[in-house]
Amino acid sequence: MFTLDGGRSFPFRGRGVRVPRLEEVLVRWPEVRINIDPKTDGCVEPLVALIDRLGAWERVGFGAFSDRRLRRVRVLSGGRACTSMGPRAIAVARVAAIRGRMPRLGADCVQVPRRSGRLPVVTASFVDAAHRAGLPVHVWTVNDESTMRALLDLGVDGIMTDRPRLLRDVLAARGLGLVGDRPPA
């Protein structure tokens, strides 16, 4: 169960709070966009079948640490899935970005960490090359305000975070909002 204090207590245990199934989320909140990382080969086919059954292709993006799984999603979806680049494609894109170009390599977006070890991945030239190729850049997982601001200054299109309220505040300070935000009542 979810805990706010590193596992010393479990404030929601026994209160009926549970993690919803993906189908429940997609049905209950039809306006929500979701990024999914299929973590195993075995989940790809049922996942694609669920998205197809619900007709949720326009609301779901797929990113993975597996080029093979992403290719499988693309094939099974008949090209309807919005997918990111996998690790090999990102390595190729990163090198190509140095020369100001970025091949799409079957992807619809680029989802990357800010750094890979000590090497920066998200740089002005990387973002510019991706944008020239028509690829939005999403950066994960960013949990501090100064990094969020710096990435937005570079022109990234999305930030994945464990601190959505902080991201909302950073965006609001720039006159922007989260996708799906509703104006206050």
N, C-alpha and C positions, 0 to 999 in steps of 0.2 A: 504494500500500500504506500501511497504518497506520504512523505514526511518532510516537514520543514526544518528539522534540526539534525539532519544527518543520520537518522535512524534511531535516535534515542527515544522517540515517541511516535505514535501513529494516530494522529488526531481524527482520521476518518475511518479507522477500523471499526467494523460492526455498525456502521451508519448507512449501509446500503450504497455507498459511493464506490463506483467501479469504473474501469476504463471501458468506454463504449467500443463496440465493434465498428469496423470501418463502414459497413453497410448502414448502421444506425446513424453515424455522423453524416454520411452522404444523403440519406433520406430526410433526416431531421433538419439539416441546414443546407438547403439546396443552393444557396448563394455562396457558400464557402468554397474556396479553392484550397486544394490539399497537395502537398508534396509527399510522395511516397518513395521509400527506399526498400525495394524487395530484397530482404536480407539473405534469402536462400533460393537456390534454383527451383526447389519444389513449390515455392509459393507463387511463382510467376504465372503459371496457367490459371489457377483459381482466381488470382488477383485480376488478371486481364478479363476473365469471364465475368467477374462481379462488375467491373467498370462497364463492360459491354452491356450486361443485363440492365444496369441502372441508367445507361445512356449518359454517363458522367465524363466522357472524354474531354469535354471543354473545361472541366473543373479540376482535372488531376494532372499533375506533372510527375515524372519518374526520374529519379536520380539514383545511382548505385555505385558501389566500389567494384563493380564487375562489368566489364565491357560485354561479356557473354550474356549476362542477364538483360542488359539494356537492348542488345540486338534481338534477343528473344521477345521482349516486350514489343519492339517495333514490328517484328514479323507477325506475332499473334494478333496485334491490334490492326493489322492491315494498313499501317502508317498513320493511324488516328491518334496514337499516343504522343504526347509532348514529352520528349526525353532530353536529358542532359547528356553531356559527354561523360564517358567512363574514364578510368585512370590513364589508359594508354592514349586515348584521344586528347585528354587534357595535356599530357606531356608533349604531344605533337603540337597542339595549339599554343602552348607556352613558348616553345622554341620558335614557331612561326611568327608569333606576336612580336618578337624582337625585331623582325624585318617589317613589321607593320601590317602583316596579313594573318588571317586565321581561317583555316578550312573549317567547314561546318561538320564534316565527318559524320553525317547522319543525325546530328543533334539539332534541337530547337532552342537550346539555351546552354549556358555554361554555369555549373554549380561547383564552386571551388572553395578551399580554405584560403584565408588571407596569405598564409605562408605554408611552405612545405619544408619543415625543419628550419634552417636559417635562411632559406631562399624565398624571397617574396614571389608570390604567384600573382596577386592582384596589384598591378601597377597601372599607371596612366596609359602606357603603350598597350598593355594587355586589354584593358577596358576599351580603348579606342579601336583596336584591331577586331575585337569581338563585335562591337557596334557596327563597324564597317561591313562585317559579315552578316549582320542582321541577327546577332545572337545576344539576348539579354544576359547580363552577368549577375548571378546570385552568389552571395558569400556566406559561408557557414563557419562555425557557430560563433557569433559575435555578441558578447555580453557586457561590453563596457562602452560608455558614452563617447569617449574620445575616438575610439576606433570606428564606431558607427558614423560619427561626423566626418572623419577622414575618408571613409569609404564613399559616403554620399558626395563628398567633394570631388572624388575621382569619377563619379557618374555611375556607380553600380546601380542596378535596377532592383535588387532585392537583397534583404539581409535576413538570414535565419538566426534566431536568437532564443535563448531560454528565458529572456527577460522582455516579453512583448510590451509591457507597460513602459519600460525605459525607451524602447524603440518608438513607441507611440509618441512619447514626450519629445524625443529628438526630432521626429518628423513634424510634430505640431509646431515646434519652435521655428521650423522652416516654412510653415504654412502648408504643410503636406499632411496627409492622413494615411492610415493603414487601408489597404484594399478591404472593402466590406464594412468599414467604420460607419456607424450611424451617427448623425448629428445628435447632440444632447437634446433630451426632451424638454 
